[in-house]
């Protein structure tokens, strides 16, 4: 790269004194071949573990002067550093930003990366790890139907439908009514209705106006039931027409 007055050019776009143009052409062709191969086989990108050296003074750009060229560690006045041989901008793929999370940065010099203990530990971990994905146990989605607003004295009927395959064992489902103003006078009410044809329902009759949460969950830790929370407002009848 050339950096005259903050205007950047690739080295193949200008003439630099004493530069070997054949070596430059070979290097550009090498990088372009790599980019073309990645486009043809995009899956290879997901299998690539990029490890780059960083935080070392690294020649990044050159500036033309009256006496020849001046080598700079900066690009547009910014020092990105590198591994003392390859600047960071050249170590990552061209389409990636400098803050990408797709590379692993090691504070070391280019010539010692292959012997850096952190690099070797990372490579060993990648090679020896099993190609599996650890996942939590299966989940059972539920559909919860509840009113958003009722008048005090009206019941809050909550229905739950369980999504599961035909022969799958159904876990118990717990429905809890929890007042926002939680106190002894307004304690929560918890029920475990009987499931019939993957359907269950219950009706709560709160005695105080309040905002309530309806929490539908499994009854045991680690239950496969996917929790769902709905909110219902219980409004005093004599205030139903007030804003």
Residue pairs with C-beta under 8 A, 6 or more apart in sequence:
1 8
1 9
1 10
1 11
1 60
1 61
1 62
1 75
2 8
2 9
2 10
2 11
2 13
2 14
2 16
2 61
2 62
2 63
2 64
3 61
3 62
3 63
3 72
3 74
3 75
3 76
4 63
4 64
6 76
6 77
8 61
8 75
8 76
10 28
11 19
11 24
12 24
12 25
12 28
14 64
16 62
16 64
16 69
17 68
17 69
18 68
35 93
35 94
37 44
38 44
38 45
38 93
49 104
49 122
49 123
49 126
50 91
50 92
50 93
50 102
50 103
50 104
51 103
51 104
51 106
51 113
51 119
51 122
51 123
52 82
52 83
52 86
52 88
52 91
52 92
52 103
52 104
52 105
52 106
53 82
53 83
53 84
53 86
53 91
53 105
53 106
53 107
53 108
53 109
53 110
53 113
54 81
54 82
54 83
54 88
54 105
54 106
54 107
55 81
55 107
56 81
56 82
56 83
56 84
56 107
56 108
56 109
56 110
57 73
57 81
57 84
58 73
58 80
58 81
58 82
58 83
58 84
58 85
58 86
58 87
58 88
59 71
59 72
59 73
59 87
60 72
60 73
60 74
60 75
60 79
60 80
60 82
60 87
60 89
61 71
61 72
61 74
61 75
62 69
62 70
62 71
62 72
63 69
63 70
63 72
64 70
73 79
73 81
75 87
75 89
80 87
80 88
80 89
80 98
81 87
81 88
82 88
82 90
82 91
83 91
83 108
83 109
83 110
83 113
84 109
84 110
84 111
85 109
85 110
85 111
86 110
88 98
89 98
91 103
92 98
92 100
92 102
92 103
96 102
96 103
104 122
106 113
106 116
106 118
106 119
108 116
108 119
113 119
137 222
137 224
138 224
139 224
139 225
139 226
140 162
140 163
140 164
140 168
140 170
140 171
140 224
140 225
140 226
141 163
141 226
142 160
142 161
142 162
142 163
142 173
142 216
142 225
142 226
142 228
143 160
143 161
143 163
144 158
144 159
144 160
144 214
144 216
144 228
144 230
145 158
145 159
145 160
145 161
146 156
146 157
146 158
146 159
146 214
146 230
146 232
147 156
147 157
147 232
148 231
148 232
148 233
149 232
149 233
149 235
150 156
150 232
150 233
150 234
150 235
151 234
151 235
151 236
151 237
151 240
152 206
152 207
152 208
152 209
152 234
152 235
152 236
152 237
153 237
155 203
155 204
155 205
156 177
156 203
156 204
156 205
156 206
156 212
156 214
156 232
156 234
157 201
157 202
157 203
158 175
158 201
158 202
158 203
158 204
158 214
158 216
158 230
159 199
159 200
159 201
160 173
160 175
160 193
160 199
160 200
160 201
160 216
161 198
161 199
162 170
162 173
162 195
162 198
162 199
162 200
162 225
163 198
164 170
164 198
170 195
170 198
171 218
171 219
171 220
171 223
171 224
171 225
172 192
172 195
172 218
172 219
172 220
172 223
173 192
173 193
173 195
173 200
173 216
173 217
173 218
173 219
173 225
174 190
174 191
174 192
174 215
174 216
174 217
174 218
174 219
175 190
175 191
175 192
175 193
175 200
175 202
175 214
175 215
175 216
176 188
176 189
176 190
176 191
176 213
176 214
176 215
176 216
176 217
177 188
177 189
177 190
177 204
177 206
177 212
177 213
177 214
178 188
178 212
178 213
178 214
178 215
179 186
179 187
179 188
179 206
179 208
179 210
179 211
179 212
180 210
180 211
180 212
180 213
181 208
181 210
181 211
182 188
185 208
186 208
186 210
189 204
191 202
192 219
193 200
193 201
193 202
194 200
204 212
206 212
206 234
208 234
209 234
209 235
209 236
210 233
210 234
211 231
211 232
211 233
211 234
212 231
212 232
212 233
212 234
213 229
213 230
213 231
214 229
214 230
214 231
214 232
215 227
215 229
216 225
216 227
216 228
216 229
216 230
217 223
217 225
217 227
218 224
218 225
218 227
